């Protein structure tokens, strides 16, 4: 899956989650966000002009990245829930 597709998936799930996936997306995001909050790559641990909470390893906004079910952490702290076949 291309990175642009993953970015789009994360933002769509963040802004307008599908009704049938809403509960799963929120559960996965909450779990992932708890990991991200403790990570040294979380933007709270760095000086940045960006106002959003983001990953300094990949640059993604965490509210969207953690809701992308086919995404994984660039530092291998969490993995994708859906693979390419399941996502389609």
C-alpha positions as CSV (number, residue, x, y, z in Angstrom):
1,X,0.0,0.0,0.0
2,X,1.4,3.4,-0.9
3,X,2.1,5.9,1.8
4,X,-0.4,8.4,0.2
5,X,-3.1,5.8,0.5
6,X,-2.3,5.1,4.1
7,X,-2.3,8.9,4.9
8,X,-5.7,9.2,3.1
9,X,-7.1,6.2,5.0
10,X,-6.0,7.7,8.4
11,X,-7.6,11.1,7.7
12,X,-10.8,9.6,6.4
13,X,-11.1,7.4,9.5
14,X,-10.2,10.4,11.7
15,X,-12.7,12.7,10.1
16,X,-15.6,10.5,8.9
17,X,-15.2,6.9,10.1
18,X,-17.4,4.3,8.5
19,X,-20.2,3.3,10.8
20,X,-19.4,-0.4,10.8
21,X,-15.7,0.3,11.7
22,X,-16.2,3.2,14.1
23,X,-15.9,1.1,17.3
24,X,-12.9,-0.8,16.1
25,X,-11.2,2.3,14.8
26,X,-11.6,4.0,18.2
27,X,-10.4,1.0,20.1
28,X,-7.3,0.5,18.0
29,X,-6.6,4.3,18.1
30,X,-6.9,4.5,21.8
31,X,-4.5,1.5,22.3
32,X,-2.0,2.9,19.7
33,X,-2.2,6.4,21.2
34,X,-1.3,5.1,24.6
35,X,1.9,3.6,23.1
36,X,2.7,6.8,21.2
37,X,2.3,9.0,24.3
38,X,5.1,7.0,26.0
39,X,7.3,7.0,22.9
40,X,10.4,9.2,22.6
41,X,9.4,10.1,19.1
42,X,6.2,11.8,20.3
43,X,6.3,15.5,19.4
44,X,5.7,16.5,23.0
45,X,9.3,15.4,23.6
46,X,10.7,17.7,20.9
47,X,10.6,21.4,20.0
48,X,8.4,21.9,17.0
49,X,6.4,24.7,15.4
50,X,3.7,22.3,14.5
51,X,0.7,22.6,16.8
52,X,-0.5,19.0,16.3
53,X,0.6,15.9,18.2
54,X,2.8,14.0,15.7
55,X,5.4,11.4,15.3
56,X,8.9,12.8,14.8
57,X,10.0,9.6,13.2
58,X,7.5,9.5,10.3
59,X,6.0,13.0,10.6
60,X,2.4,11.8,10.7
61,X,-0.3,13.5,12.8
62,X,-1.1,11.0,15.5
63,X,-4.8,11.5,15.5
64,X,-4.9,10.2,11.9
65,X,-2.0,7.8,12.0
66,X,-3.4,5.8,14.9
67,X,-6.8,5.5,13.1
68,X,-5.2,4.0,9.9
69,X,-6.0,0.3,10.3
70,X,-3.6,-0.7,7.5
71,X,-0.7,1.5,9.0
72,X,2.0,0.4,11.3
73,X,4.4,2.3,13.5
74,X,7.7,3.2,11.8
75,X,9.5,2.3,15.0
76,X,7.7,-1.1,15.2
77,X,5.8,-0.3,18.4
78,X,2.5,-1.4,16.9
79,X,1.4,-3.1,13.7
80,X,-1.3,-2.9,11.1
81,X,-4.7,-4.4,11.9
82,X,-5.7,-4.8,8.3
83,X,-3.4,-6.0,5.5
84,X,-3.9,-4.9,1.9
85,X,-6.2,-7.8,1.0
86,X,-8.5,-7.2,4.1
87,X,-8.5,-3.5,3.5
88,X,-9.9,-3.9,-0.1
